Amino acid sequence: MYAHDWVDPDRWDLWLYENYAAHRQAMRETLAGWVDSVADFARRRGIPAVLGEGVVGYTPLLTRFEEDAVGKDTAEFVVDRCLAAGFHGVVLTSNAAPHHPMWHTDGDWMRRVNARITDGFPGEDQA
């Protein structure tokens, strides 16, 4: 159990929403740099690049920031960047798991974005 799972989820989300705009562009630039760096590393070594964890961060269990419009937008930005960089797999978000509320409330979004991932692998036989 992570200690911050005990914080007030509304206050946590409010702080993130109040402070996100000032950091949005820097977050995107950092995430793009990470993706590009991993893709380059994988290409040089002839190994597949895979993102095995979401990138918004580990938010407390009952918060909604990562699962709301801002978090989904960030997750989709990274999915698109990974696909463009030739990644072989991408996990949408750290909150898209059976023990998180998002699993039960945002299935349509997860299926839609996962379809972009599974349909977007370069050179993969989709039969």
C-alpha positions as CSV (number, residue, x, y, z in Angstrom):
1,M,0.0,0.0,0.0
2,Y,1.4,3.3,-1.0
3,A,1.1,6.0,1.7
4,H,-0.3,8.6,-0.7
5,D,-3.3,6.3,-1.4
6,W,-4.7,7.8,1.8
7,V,-4.7,11.4,0.7
8,D,-7.9,13.3,0.0
9,P,-8.4,12.5,-3.7
10,D,-10.3,15.7,-4.5
11,R,-7.6,17.9,-3.0
12,W,-4.9,15.9,-4.8
13,D,-6.7,16.4,-8.2
14,L,-7.5,20.0,-7.5
15,W,-3.8,20.7,-6.9
16,L,-2.8,19.0,-10.1
17,Y,-5.5,20.8,-12.1
18,E,-4.4,24.2,-10.7
19,N,-0.7,23.6,-11.5
20,Y,-0.8,21.5,-14.7
21,A,-1.1,24.3,-17.3
22,A,2.2,25.8,-16.2
23,H,4.0,22.5,-16.9
24,R,2.1,20.9,-19.8
25,Q,4.6,21.8,-22.6
26,A,7.6,20.8,-20.5
27,M,5.9,17.5,-19.6
28,R,5.3,16.8,-23.3
29,E,8.8,17.7,-24.3
30,T,10.3,15.5,-21.5
31,L,8.0,12.6,-22.4
32,A,8.8,12.9,-26.2
33,G,12.5,13.0,-25.3
34,W,12.2,9.8,-23.2
35,V,10.4,8.0,-25.9
36,D,12.8,9.1,-28.6
37,S,15.8,8.1,-26.5
38,V,14.4,4.6,-25.8
39,A,13.6,4.1,-29.4
40,D,17.1,5.1,-30.5
41,F,18.6,2.9,-27.8
42,A,16.5,-0.1,-29.0
43,R,17.3,0.5,-32.7
44,R,21.0,0.7,-32.0
45,R,20.9,-2.7,-30.2
46,G,18.4,-4.4,-32.5
47,I,15.9,-5.0,-29.7
48,P,12.2,-4.0,-29.4
49,A,11.2,-0.9,-27.5
50,V,8.2,-1.4,-25.2
51,L,6.6,1.0,-22.7
52,G,5.5,-1.2,-19.8
53,E,4.0,1.4,-17.6
54,G,1.9,4.5,-17.9
55,V,3.7,7.9,-17.9
56,V,1.4,10.3,-16.1
57,G,2.6,8.9,-12.8
58,Y,1.4,6.8,-10.0
59,T,-1.6,8.8,-8.8
60,P,-3.5,7.8,-5.6
61,L,-6.0,5.1,-6.2
62,L,-9.2,7.1,-6.0
63,T,-8.1,10.3,-7.8
64,R,-9.3,11.0,-11.3
65,F,-6.6,13.3,-12.8
66,E,-4.9,10.5,-14.7
67,E,-8.2,9.0,-15.8
68,D,-9.8,12.3,-16.8
69,A,-9.4,14.4,-20.0
70,V,-5.9,15.7,-19.1
71,G,-4.5,12.3,-18.2
72,K,-6.0,10.6,-21.2
73,D,-4.7,13.3,-23.5
74,T,-1.2,12.9,-22.1
75,A,-1.4,9.1,-22.4
76,E,-2.6,9.3,-26.0
77,F,0.2,11.8,-26.8
78,V,2.7,9.2,-25.5
79,V,1.0,6.3,-27.3
80,D,1.2,8.2,-30.6
81,R,4.8,9.1,-30.0
82,C,5.7,5.5,-29.2
83,L,4.0,4.2,-32.3
84,A,5.6,6.8,-34.5
85,A,9.0,5.9,-33.0
86,G,8.4,2.2,-33.8
87,F,7.7,0.8,-30.3
88,H,6.5,-2.8,-30.2
89,G,4.2,-2.4,-27.2
90,V,2.7,0.3,-25.0
91,V,0.7,0.2,-21.8
92,L,-1.8,3.0,-21.8
93,T,-1.6,4.1,-18.2
94,S,-0.6,2.8,-14.8
95,N,-4.3,3.1,-13.8
96,A,-5.7,0.8,-16.5
97,A,-5.6,-2.3,-14.4
98,P,-8.4,-4.5,-12.9
99,H,-7.8,-3.1,-9.4
100,H,-8.3,0.5,-10.4
101,P,-11.6,2.3,-10.9
102,M,-10.7,3.2,-14.5
103,W,-10.8,-0.5,-15.5
104,H,-14.6,-0.4,-14.8
105,T,-15.5,3.1,-16.0
106,D,-13.3,3.8,-19.0
107,G,-13.4,0.5,-21.0
108,D,-14.5,2.2,-24.2
109,W,-11.5,4.6,-24.1
110,M,-9.1,1.7,-23.3
111,R,-10.4,-0.4,-26.2
112,R,-10.2,2.5,-28.6
113,V,-6.7,3.4,-27.8
114,N,-5.5,-0.2,-27.5
115,A,-6.9,-0.7,-31.0
116,R,-4.7,2.1,-32.3
117,I,-1.7,0.3,-30.6
118,T,-2.5,-3.2,-31.9
119,D,-3.3,-1.9,-35.4
120,G,-0.3,0.4,-35.5
121,F,2.7,-2.0,-35.0
122,P,5.0,-1.6,-38.0
123,G,5.6,-4.8,-40.0
124,E,3.4,-6.9,-37.7
125,D,1.1,-9.5,-39.2
126,Q,-2.4,-8.6,-37.9
127,A,-4.0,-11.8,-39.2
